[in-house]
Amino acid sequence: MNIVVIHQSRSGNTKKAAELIGGAVASSENKVSVRSTENLDFKELANADLIFVGTWVDGLILFGHRPGDIGKLNLIPPLWGKNVVAFMTHAANPGKAASKFASFLEAKGAKVISSRSINRRKLESEIRPFAEEVLAELN
Ligand SMILES: Cc1cc2nc3c(=O)[nH]c(=O)nc-3n(C[C@H](O)[C@H](O)[C@H](O)COP(=O)(O)O)c2cc1C
């Protein structure tokens, strides 16, 4: 499969999550590229079989949770019919941000097959099982 992992990150956690996803899904059968929202290759996206899109959880900790930097996420072109995974990183409480992010991507035409926010302190332990779960769903 051709897999693209896109990240929108301010302080580096979501970028790190994207790199860990890239490492977890790379194999002799999977060609993977990891890119920031500002460095997208539209042709590569058009050829992708699976796209992970990640951002951070913005909110007021107890309420108002939403995908961070939504304006920059709009740099992502329409994703009609593409299998897409929405991932996020958060500090304490993601609320319903991951399902809001999934709806945002669905509005771009994506077929969102999974959405999850991962605590920024648990990236090393939780990213690999998450990525493997996604690949297993597609097989
Ligand atoms: C303005 C702002 C609001 C935030 N709101 C929340 C929040 O409501 N809940 C939460 O768990 N983390 C919140 N965070 C923490 C970030 O989601 C978390 O640190 C994330 O991993 C940052 O990702 P990044 O390093 O890729 O920018 C907030 C961070 C910022 C800067």
The ligand as an SDF file (V2000), in Angstrom:
LIG
                    3D

 31 33  0  0  0  0  0  0  0  0999 V2000
   -4.1130   26.3750   23.3620 C   0  0  0  0  0  0  0  0  0  0  0  0
   -4.0080   24.9400   23.8190 C   0  0  0  0  0  0  0  0  0  0  0  0
   -5.1380   24.2910   24.2740 C   0  0  0  0  0  0  0  0  0  0  0  0
   -5.0520   22.9460   24.7080 C   0  0  0  0  0  0  0  0  0  0  0  0
   -6.1920   22.3340   25.1630 N   0  0  0  0  0  0  0  0  0  0  0  0
   -6.1270   21.0390   25.5770 C   0  0  0  0  0  0  0  0  0  0  0  0
   -7.3010   20.3860   26.0680 C   0  0  0  0  0  0  0  0  0  0  0  0
   -8.4100   20.9440   26.1340 O   0  0  0  0  0  0  0  0  0  0  0  0
   -7.1850   19.0860   26.4730 N   0  0  0  0  0  0  0  0  0  0  0  0
   -5.9710   18.4140   26.4490 C   0  0  0  0  0  0  0  0  0  0  0  0
   -5.9270   17.2430   26.8470 O   0  0  0  0  0  0  0  0  0  0  0  0
   -4.8500   19.0130   25.9850 N   0  0  0  0  0  0  0  0  0  0  0  0
   -4.9010   20.3080   25.5580 C   0  0  0  0  0  0  0  0  0  0  0  0
   -3.7550   20.9160   25.0790 N   0  0  0  0  0  0  0  0  0  0  0  0
   -2.4820   20.1540   25.0230 C   0  0  0  0  0  0  0  0  0  0  0  0
   -2.1400   19.6700   23.6260 C   0  0  0  0  0  0  0  0  0  0  0  0
   -3.2580   19.0690   22.9850 O   0  0  0  0  0  0  0  0  0  0  0  0
   -1.0140   18.6280   23.6950 C   0  0  0  0  0  0  0  0  0  0  0  0
    0.0970   19.1480   24.3680 O   0  0  0  0  0  0  0  0  0  0  0  0
   -0.6110   18.1460   22.3100 C   0  0  0  0  0  0  0  0  0  0  0  0
    0.1550   16.9680   22.4390 O   0  0  0  0  0  0  0  0  0  0  0  0
    0.1940   19.2070   21.5620 C   0  0  0  0  0  0  0  0  0  0  0  0
    0.5580   18.6700   20.3120 O   0  0  0  0  0  0  0  0  0  0  0  0
    1.7670   19.2710   19.4740 P   0  0  0  0  0  0  0  0  0  0  0  0
    3.0290   19.0910   20.3140 O   0  0  0  0  0  0  0  0  0  0  0  0
    1.7990   18.4190   18.2580 O   0  0  0  0  0  0  0  0  0  0  0  0
    1.4800   20.7100   19.1870 O   0  0  0  0  0  0  0  0  0  0  0  0
   -3.8140   22.2510   24.6610 C   0  0  0  0  0  0  0  0  0  0  0  0
   -2.6750   22.9110   24.1770 C   0  0  0  0  0  0  0  0  0  0  0  0
   -2.7640   24.2330   23.7530 C   0  0  0  0  0  0  0  0  0  0  0  0
   -1.5220   24.9200   23.2060 C   0  0  0  0  0  0  0  0  0  0  0  0
  1  2  1  0
  2  3  1  0
  2 30  2  0
  3  4  2  0
  4  5  1  0
  4 28  1  0
  5  6  2  0
  6  7  1  0
  6 13  1  0
  7  8  2  0
  7  9  1  0
  9 10  1  0
 10 11  2  0
 10 12  1  0
 12 13  2  0
 13 14  1  0
 14 15  1  0
 14 28  1  0
 15 16  1  0
 16 17  1  0
 16 18  1  0
 18 19  1  0
 18 20  1  0
 20 21  1  0
 20 22  1  0
 22 23  1  0
 23 24  1  0
 24 25  2  0
 24 26  1  0
 24 27  1  0
 28 29  2  0
 29 30  1  0
 30 31  1  0
M  END
$$$$
